[in-house]
Amino acid sequence: MADLKLTNVAKSYGDVDVLRNIDLDIASGEFIVFVGPSGCGKSTLLRMIAGLERITGGTLDIGGQRMNDIPPSQRGIAMVFQSYALYPHMTVRDNMAFALKIAGQSKEQIREATDRAGKMLQLTPYLDRLPKALSGGQRQRVAIGRAIVRDPQVYLFDEPLSNLDAALRVATRIEIAQLKASMPDRTMIYVTHDQTEAMTLADRIVVLAGGGIAQVGAPLELYERPMTEFVAQFIGSPAMNLLPGRVSATGDLTTVTLDGGGVAHVAIPTRAGDEGIRVNVGIRPEDMRETEGEALFEGKVDLTEALGEVTLLYFGTQGQQVPVIAKLPGIHPGLSGRSVRLTADPGAMHLFHEGRSLLYRDGVALPPYAPRAAAAPDHAGGAFSQA
Ligand SMILES: Nc1ncnc2c1ncn2[C@@H]1O[C@H](COP(=O)(O)OP(=O)(O)OP(=O)(O)O)[C@@H](O)[C@H]1O
């Protein structure tokens, strides 16, 4: 079994607390991705699981066994690094075989394991080459192969694709997804800065920030139901817009009078006592659309970026405030400098009070998150259904 349990795990370097109160249960066979701002401790947490960093507080269990003081080689894990860390003077096969030789496996066992890994990773034609005669993507596959031959229960990946160019990143990402699919009972934990990798690979994403866990959830759960403004703005690109305002009518549909002059009708319930509270209405750029009717935002387009499949409109880039961004499908020539009226569906908007989502207040559990496809077909933005 390769389930992991982190209980109140902490890490400090001298007086500096890097991580604290990390509680996390990872099921056997899960693909978990750690994301978070630079320096938040993603690599440190991964390295503590690997045994490469000492855990300064709390406990780590793997497969029900306490691992705090167990050396890395006895944890049943293998780690793949951004820098590949291959031995330059050894062939691909010898690189993959190295750990098995150290472990005293027979020549036949080693040959079988390296052949199998070579086949899985399409490295068979390169087994006798040195790393310098391989592309970056092939080198990273050898590094992954080195992990596979050991048949670990848990795979740890520390930004494995960061050194690859865009096309190779996509190709290798897909290979990692296929690798996982071929080993459904192996657990994988993966650190990345890349939103696409996090969204596409993860069963669950762990968002780390400020030394702790900001939120854990399925990728689309984090996208559709962020608990805080921080997570709302961290997941999704460009970041969610936050429009400040005041609640002017409560009920199942909350009305917010925006400081900018517009009015937003948000399908998040509020209570009578909420009347008048300050809120930020969160709207993803891709949820904004042009309207002839009542607008919740109106402004002069300062800048457009035509990306082909979408056009980004920027408002307020000159001012002191964070610009508002809208992402419209298709090509929209000649919008720059024009005034545009925008709105969004009530079910597509978010509501935050003091940085926290009003969907998750008073510690009251909402109905479990239901993926969009499971929502009633006539419900716009079904993820916000309050059933
Ligand atoms: N040996 C060390 N001594 C002191 N502080 C350290 C040491 N190693 C890491 N840190 C600090 O711990 C924090 C977390 O570092 P870590 O590399 O885990 O962050 P990260 O989230 O992986 O960052 P990035 O996304 O930039 O790779 C950082 O503030 C870093 O400066």
The ligand as a Gaussian input file, in Angstrom:
#p B3LYP/6-31G(d) Opt

LIG

0 1
 N       18.706000      25.116000       3.570000
 C       17.879000      26.141000       3.781000
 N       18.109000      27.028000       4.766000
 C       17.263000      28.062000       4.978000
 N       16.150000      28.294000       4.285000
 C       15.865000      27.447000       3.280000
 C       16.716000      26.320000       2.976000
 N       16.140000      25.654000       1.942000
 C       15.019000      26.335000       1.606000
 N       14.850000      27.403000       2.399000
 C       13.707000      28.361000       2.365000
 O       12.527000      27.633000       2.463000
 C       11.512000      28.242000       1.689000
 C       10.844000      27.203000       0.811000
 O       11.732000      26.784000      -0.205000
 P       11.272000      25.766000      -1.341000
 O       12.413000      25.563000      -2.272000
 O       10.669000      24.588000      -0.714000
 O       10.135000      26.613000      -2.055000
 P        9.349000      26.295000      -3.397000
 O        7.930000      26.550000      -3.106000
 O        9.722000      24.954000      -3.912000
 O        9.948000      27.438000      -4.305000
 P       10.108000      27.533000      -5.881000
 O        8.733000      27.505000      -6.430000
 O       10.769000      28.863000      -6.065000
 O       10.959000      26.370000      -6.316000
 C       12.156000      29.373000       0.922000
 O       11.809000      30.570000       1.538000
 C       13.629000      29.073000       1.048000
 O       14.363000      30.264000       1.056000

